[in-house]
Each structure stands twice: as structure tokens, then as C-alpha cells.
Amino acid sequence: MRATVANQKSKSQQLSGVGLKTFFNIASAWKLKNDQEMILLGSPGRSNFYNWKRNPSAANLNRDTLERISYILGIYKALQILLPDPKAADEWISKPNTAAIFGGDSALARMLSGNVSDLFVVRQFLDAVRTGWSC
């Protein structure tokens, strides 16, 4: 039983470290500020956030934060597929958007509401565009 708990913690910590490293790379590509990164990660305490940034492999994230990172990864991947020019893909997130779900704001503005559901909506929108569904 103890070995199973230790293995789960170790896997969770590995997933957390890899997820955070990837998240911070995406945040850099999107030119996000620390405050924006914190919101996208679920508004952790400042000390936790800066510890994660300094040493991501030591983090052991909760399920909510891992879910948020998963949506960000999916959004990033979808943009790379839809817009093969990496610069255009990275800039899309901050540009005003006429799609109804954005109301003229950027996808980033929607994502910065702080709700995990808004990350889901942006991911769902991009997946729909990618598969040819009209939005």
C-alpha cells in the first residue's frame, strides 16, 4: 500500500514538473505576464507560483491546476495546427476576435476570467474550427 501511494505521488510530481515546464514555455511564447500566468494556473499563492517557476520539477500540483495546464496545452497545440506559422499562432491568443464566444475580445481575455470553464470553451472552439464545425 505504501509503495502504491509513493508511486502515485512520484507520478503526480513528474506530471506536475513536466506540465509546469511546458506551461511556462507556452506562457513565454504568448508573452504573458506573471499575473496572467497565475490566473491561468488557478490563482495559486504568490510564493507557490514563484516556487513553481523557479523549480517546476519540485511541484506537486492539485487536480484543478493540472486540468488547467491540460487545456492550455490543447489550446497551444490546436493553434499550432490551425496556424502553421508559429508567430501567428502565438499572437492569435491576444488579438481581438469576432467569434461570438469572444464578443470582440481576445481568447486570452476570455481565459483570464479565472474560470476553468473558459479554458474549456476556448479549447472547444479551436477544436471545432480544426474539425470544420462552424462557430
C-alpha positions as a Python dict, from the first residue, in 0.01 Angstrom:
ca = {
    (1, 'M'): (0, 0, 0),
    (2, 'R'): (277, 244, 90),
    (3, 'A'): (459, 169, -235),
    (4, 'T'): (142, 245, -432),
    (5, 'V'): (93, 580, -258),
    (6, 'A'): (462, 663, -311),
    (7, 'N'): (437, 567, -680),
    (8, 'Q'): (125, 781, -724),
    (9, 'K'): (293, 1080, -562),
    (10, 'S'): (604, 1031, -773),
    (11, 'K'): (397, 1012, -1095),
    (12, 'S'): (194, 1314, -992),
    (13, 'Q'): (511, 1509, -917),
    (14, 'Q'): (664, 1407, -1253),
    (15, 'L'): (348, 1511, -1436),
    (16, 'S'): (343, 1837, -1242),
    (17, 'G'): (703, 1920, -1330),
    (18, 'V'): (667, 1843, -1699),
    (19, 'G'): (333, 2023, -1714),
    (20, 'L'): (469, 2336, -1548),
    (21, 'K'): (781, 2347, -1766),
    (22, 'T'): (564, 2323, -2075),
    (23, 'F'): (316, 2577, -1940),
    (24, 'F'): (590, 2831, -1872),
    (25, 'N'): (734, 2778, -2221),
    (26, 'I'): (391, 2844, -2372),
    (27, 'A'): (341, 3147, -2147),
    (28, 'S'): (673, 3283, -2271),
    (29, 'A'): (574, 3227, -2636),
    (30, 'W'): (243, 3405, -2568),
    (31, 'K'): (430, 3686, -2387),
    (32, 'L'): (220, 3652, -2073),
    (33, 'K'): (289, 3847, -1757),
    (34, 'N'): (330, 3672, -1422),
    (35, 'D'): (-16, 3787, -1307),
    (36, 'Q'): (-174, 3638, -1620),
    (37, 'E'): (15, 3313, -1571),
    (38, 'M'): (-107, 3296, -1213),
    (39, 'I'): (-471, 3339, -1319),
    (40, 'L'): (-441, 3070, -1586),
    (41, 'L'): (-295, 2835, -1323),
    (42, 'G'): (-588, 2896, -1089),
    (43, 'S'): (-450, 3183, -880),
    (44, 'P'): (-208, 2997, -655),
    (45, 'G'): (-41, 3190, -376),
    (46, 'R'): (246, 3408, -495),
    (47, 'S'): (507, 3207, -307),
    (48, 'N'): (380, 2880, -459),
    (49, 'F'): (376, 3035, -805),
    (50, 'Y'): (733, 3163, -781),
    (51, 'N'): (850, 2832, -633),
    (52, 'W'): (689, 2652, -929),
    (53, 'K'): (853, 2890, -1171),
    (54, 'R'): (1194, 2854, -1007),
    (55, 'N'): (1180, 2475, -965),
    (56, 'P'): (891, 2315, -1157),
    (57, 'S'): (1014, 1961, -1100),
    (58, 'A'): (964, 2001, -723),
    (59, 'A'): (595, 2091, -762),
    (60, 'N'): (312, 1853, -682),
    (61, 'L'): (9, 2018, -838),
    (62, 'N'): (-353, 1957, -750),
    (63, 'R'): (-602, 1820, -999),
    (64, 'D'): (-751, 2162, -1083),
    (65, 'T'): (-414, 2309, -1178),
    (66, 'L'): (-325, 2003, -1387),
    (67, 'E'): (-659, 2032, -1566),
    (68, 'R'): (-591, 2399, -1641),
    (69, 'I'): (-248, 2314, -1781),
    (70, 'S'): (-403, 2041, -1994),
    (71, 'Y'): (-643, 2292, -2152),
    (72, 'I'): (-358, 2536, -2218),
    (73, 'L'): (-157, 2260, -2386),
    (74, 'G'): (-458, 2169, -2602),
    (75, 'I'): (-514, 2533, -2698),
    (76, 'Y'): (-149, 2572, -2789),
    (77, 'K'): (-147, 2252, -2996),
    (78, 'A'): (-466, 2346, -3180),
    (79, 'L'): (-322, 2687, -3267),
    (80, 'Q'): (-3, 2530, -3398),
    (81, 'I'): (-212, 2307, -3625),
    (82, 'L'): (-450, 2581, -3741),
    (83, 'L'): (-180, 2845, -3790),
    (84, 'P'): (140, 2672, -3901),
    (85, 'D'): (336, 2999, -3870),
    (86, 'P'): (446, 2982, -3503),
    (87, 'K'): (450, 3362, -3466),
    (88, 'A'): (92, 3393, -3596),
    (89, 'A'): (-21, 3105, -3373),
    (90, 'D'): (133, 3264, -3064),
    (91, 'E'): (-8, 3609, -3143),
    (92, 'W'): (-363, 3483, -3212),
    (93, 'I'): (-432, 3435, -2843),
    (94, 'S'): (-403, 3811, -2772),
    (95, 'K'): (-576, 3952, -3080),
    (96, 'P'): (-938, 4071, -3079),
    (97, 'N'): (-1169, 3804, -3215),
    (98, 'T'): (-1505, 3845, -3387),
    (99, 'A'): (-1630, 3496, -3299),
    (100, 'A'): (-1944, 3520, -3088),
    (101, 'I'): (-1789, 3348, -2785),
    (102, 'F'): (-1525, 3620, -2761),
    (103, 'G'): (-1751, 3921, -2817),
    (104, 'G'): (-1474, 4117, -2988),
    (105, 'D'): (-1222, 4046, -2710),
    (106, 'S'): (-924, 3816, -2740),
    (107, 'A'): (-924, 3450, -2645),
    (108, 'L'): (-679, 3545, -2371),
    (109, 'A'): (-928, 3792, -2223),
    (110, 'R'): (-1184, 3511, -2202),
    (111, 'M'): (-928, 3274, -2050),
    (112, 'L'): (-830, 3532, -1788),
    (113, 'S'): (-1176, 3528, -1632),
    (114, 'G'): (-1024, 3277, -1394),
    (115, 'N'): (-1280, 3006, -1463),
    (116, 'V'): (-1156, 2670, -1583),
    (117, 'S'): (-1473, 2652, -1793),
    (118, 'D'): (-1348, 2942, -2006),
    (119, 'L'): (-1031, 2750, -2084),
    (120, 'F'): (-1255, 2462, -2189),
    (121, 'V'): (-1464, 2693, -2413),
    (122, 'V'): (-1157, 2829, -2592),
    (123, 'R'): (-1022, 2476, -2639),
    (124, 'Q'): (-1360, 2356, -2765),
    (125, 'F'): (-1382, 2650, -3007),
    (126, 'L'): (-1040, 2574, -3155),
    (127, 'D'): (-1115, 2203, -3181),
    (128, 'A'): (-1440, 2285, -3362),
    (129, 'V'): (-1258, 2513, -3607),
    (130, 'R'): (-995, 2245, -3659),
    (131, 'T'): (-1254, 1981, -3742),
    (132, 'G'): (-1458, 2209, -3968),
    (133, 'W'): (-1756, 2281, -3745),
    (134, 'S'): (-1892, 2631, -3788),
    (135, 'C'): (-1875, 2858, -3486),
}
